[in-house]
Amino acid sequence: MKLEGPEVKRAIGAFEDDLARREAGENGERNGRLLADCSLRAEVRLYYDLLLPPGSADPCPLLVALHGYGGNKKQMLREASKAVPQGFAIAALQALHQHIREPRAPGEPLRYGFGWLTNFRPAESIALHHDALFALIERAVAEGVADGKKIFLLGFSQSVALIYRFIFKHADLVRGAVCICGGLPGDWETNEEYRPSRTAILHLCGTHDEFYPPERVRDYAAKLSMRASRVEVRSYDAAHEITDEMRDDVRSWLANMASL
């Protein structure tokens, strides 16, 4: 049976209510001894799409593209392909944490989205993100797809802070990072693992961004320059989005950085 309109919300709500009851133990008091927060290891698969430039035979510059909260790899591959110079390979990595999204229109199927982390044990999600980037880059270089000296990262929204965590903890691994409509890590001032890096940074902001408004990002250039040797922060007449003007600037910046 296909659920439509308000029925979708009721079905999702009933599912979440049932989970909440289980968590709260409303189906009966627990007997015995509770061992909380036990853990085990299980295999996790992360998925990515790889787009190679036409006629490529030799290793080429690689752009690893990371979507924002609620996005997915197909969406980010499409977005990155509009902003990449000729001769680049693109790898769009999909986050681990999946969730349900409502249909685009009544009668259409439920959609899905992915997020990188929440405030539940975020350090574990951050470590997984780092491991995934290492594995993807290592495979691309080992298979002759990517030039290990020309690795770039592109992040939007939620993934931006994760990119900064990565490039300042694993300094000089990537040549450049493009960060769009995102923020600095919450522990930027206190985390002693962050180190100076030669990774070049291009940070793009929207003057109408409801999540990262101008007053929130006005000191980003100064803060990033504390640890990065080359930083550019540019503002655009945009909301929380990637505009054509941003794409043009990203394409030019990447081409220039790859030629150095």
N, C-alpha and C positions, 0 to 999 in steps of 0.2 A: 504494500500500500504506500503510495506516495503522499507525503505530508505537504501541505501548502499553507502559505500565509501564516496566520496565528498559530496553526497546528505545529509548525516547525518550532516556534518559540516555546510552546507548551511541552513538546517532546524533549527539547534540550533542557528546559527547566526541571522536568520530572527526573531526568537522568542526573542532573547536578544535585537535586534534593536528595535522591537516594544515596549518592556518594556522601553527602553531608551527614545523613543519618548514620551511615556506617561509621564514619569518622568519630561522630559524637557518641556512639554506642547507644543510640536510642532504641535499638531493637532488643535491649536486655542488658543488664549489668554484666560486666566481665567477671568471671571467676578465675581464681588462680593468680599467678605471678606474671605481670606484664614486662616483657623485654622490649623496650622502645628503641627505635632508630637502628635496628639491625640492618646490615647491608650485605650484599653479595655482588659478584661480578657477572656481567652478561655481555655478550658481544653486541656492539652497536654498529649499525651501518649508516654512514652518511653518503648522500648522493650528490653528484655534480654532473653538469653538462659541459662538454668541451667542444669549442668551435675553433677549427683550424683555418688559417688563411688559405685561399686557393693557391694550388701549386707549391705548397710549402714542402721542402725536403730537408732543409737544415733547421737546427734549433732557432727559435724566434723569440722575441719578447713575449712574455706571458702576463696577462692581466687577470688576477683572481678577483672576481666580483662577488660581493656579499650583500644580500638583500636586507631590507629592514624588517621590523616586526610585522608579522602577518603576511609577508611575501613568500616567494618560492623561487627556485632556481630558474624556471622557464621565464618568469617575469624579469629576473635580473639579467639573464643572458640577452633577452631582447633589448633591455635598457642599455647594457654595456656595449652591445654591437652598434648602437647609434652614436657612441662617443669614443670609439677606439680608432686609432690610425690604421692605415693599411699595413699588413705584414705582422700584426699582432695575433696571437692566440688568446682565446678567452676561456677561462674556467669559471663557471658559476656554481658556487657551493651552496647547498641547502642546509639550513639549520636543523637541529635535532628535534626540538620540542614542537610537536604538531598540535593543532587545535582546530575546532570546527568554526567555520565562518558561514554566515547566513547566505542564502541564494542571492544572486544578482537581481532576480525578479521573481514574483510569485509563480510557483509551479516549476521553477528550475531546481536542480539538485543542490544539496548543501555543498559548500566549497570547503577548502582546507587552507590553512596558513601555517607558517612556521616561525618560531622565535628562538633567539640564541640563549637567553637565560631569563630567570626571574630572581626574586629575592630569597628563594629557597636554595640554600647551599650554593650560592653563585660561583664560588671558587671552583667547584667541580665542573660547572659548565664552561668557565673560562679556560680551564686546563684542557677540556675536550676540544674547544675551539682552537687552541694552540696546536694540539696534537694533529687535528684535521688539516690545518694549514701546512704543517711540516710534512705530513704524509702526501698531500696533494702536490706540493712543490717538488718534493723528492721524486715522486713518480714521474712527473712531467719532465724533469731534467734527465732522469735515468732512461726514459724511453725516447730521448732525443727530440721531444716536442719543444721544450723551453730552453732558452739560454739562461743558465743559472745566474749570470751577472745582470740580467735584465728582467727581474721579477717586480711586478707592480701590484698593488692592492687598490681596490675600489670599494668603498662602503657607503651605504645610505642609512641614515637614521640610527636604529639601535646598534647596527654593526660598527659604527664609527668608533665608539669608545673601546670596543673589543680590538679594533685595528690598532689604536694607540697603545693599548696594553701590550699587544704583540710586538710592535716595532720598537718600543722602548724597553722591553724586557729582553728581546732577542735582537740586539742592536746590529744594524748594518746587514741584515739578512736580505732585505728587499731594497731595491733602488729608490722607489718612490711610492707614495700613498696618496690617493685622492679621497677625501672625506667630505660627504655632502649632507648637509642638514642634520648634523649629529653633535654629540658633546664629548667633553673630556671625561676620563674615568673619575669616579667619585673619590678615589684615593690618590689623585694626581699629586697632591701636596705631601702625602705621608708614606707612600709605598717606596721603600728603599731599594726595591728590585729594579726600578726604572733607571735606565742609564742613558747617557748622551748617545745620539745616533746620527749617522751620516745620511740616513734615509730622508729624501726630500719630501716635503708635505705641501699639498694644495688643499686648503680647506675652503669650501664654498658654503655660503649662508644665504638664506632668504630674508629680506627685510620684513616680510609678512608671515614668517614662520611662527605658528602658534605654539610650537613645542620648544624651539630655540630662537626666541626673539632677539633683536639686536642688543638689548641690555644684558642678556645672558652670555652672549658670545663676544662682547666688545673687547675683552682682554685676552682672547684666545691666541692672538698673534704673539703677545708678550709671553704668555705661559708656555706655548709650544717652543718658542725660541730659547727657553731655559735649557732644553735638551736636544733640540734639532738645529742643525747648522743652516738649513735652507727651508724657510717657511713662507708661504704666501696665503693670505686670507682674503677672499674676495666676496663682496656682497652683491646681491641681485634683487631686482624687483620681482620677488617670487614668494610663494608660500612654502609649505613643507612638501617640496616637489623637486623634480629635475627638469629644467627648462632647456629649450634649444640653445639659448645663449650659454648656459652651463656646459652643455655637450660640446659646443664648438671650442670653448676654452679648455676643457678636459682633453679633447683630441689634440690640440696644439701643444699643450703642456706635456702630454705623454710622448708625442713625437720628438719634442725637444729633449726630454730627459733620456729617451732611448738612444739618441744620437751622441750623447756625451761619452 
